[in-house]
Amino acid sequence: MSDPYLWSKLINLAYQRDTLLARNLEGFRAEGTNIVKSKNNKYVLRPTYGEESSWQDEEDYRKYADKFLKPYKDLLVELLGMLGE
């Protein structure tokens, strides 16, 4: 599945459960975060760096992820799991 499709599905699922999480995810997408499959075949969020991204480096991404995504960790993991269904 393509990244735009996955983002659309993830954000729609998030809006059904928690509007603030959905808005946070929209921001992370706009900043240069991708949805990719991990080694264990689960979808995860991964930042990109450089010209295609607003993230300066891993520390920059972590700072915002800790503030805006970490409070929703369990729900986010559940929603990412639903992308494979």
N, C-alpha and C positions, 0 to 999 in steps of 0.2 A: 504494500500500500504506500501511496505517496505521502510525503510530509504534510502538504496542505490538507489532504483528506483527513489525516490523523489529527491534525490540529483542530480542524472543524469539528470532528467528532468529539474530541476531548473537551473542547470548550463548551459545546452543546451539553454534554453530560454534566459538566461542572455547573453550568447555569441551572440545571435541574436540582442540584443539591446544595450549592452555596455560591451566591452571586459574587461575593468578594473574591473567592478563589478563582472563579471564571475570569474576573477582571484582572487579577494578578497574572493568570496564565496568558491573557492577551498581551500584557506588557512584556512578559518573558519571550513570547514569540516575536514581538516587534524588536526586541533588543538583540535577537540573534541566537535563540535557543532552538534546537531541533529535537524531534522525537525519533529515536532510533531503537532498533532491537539490540538488546545486550547479548552477551555470550550465552546466557541461560534462556534465550529466546523470549524475553519479556521486554515490553516497551519501557523506555526510560527517557528522561530529558537530558540533553547534552548541549552545553554551550559551544558556540564557535567563536573564534577570535580573529581579529584582523579587519580588513576592509568590509567584509560582509556582515560585521557584527558591531554592536555598541559595547560589548564586553571587552574590557581592557585585558583581563587575565583571569586566571582561576580564582584568585583572591577577590576580585571585583564581583564575579558571579556568585561565589559562596556568600559574600556579605549580603547580597540581595536575596538569594535563595533562603538563607537562614531567617531573614526577616519576613519575607512574603510567602514562602512555600512551606517551610518547616512546620508552622502551626497546623497545616493541613496534610501532613505527611501521610497519615493512615488513609484519608479520603483520596488523596492523590494517587497513592499506590493502587487503591481499589479501582479508580477510574482508568488508570493506565492499563490495568489488567483487563478491563472491559473492551479495550481497543482491539484485542485479538479475537474477540467473539464475533 
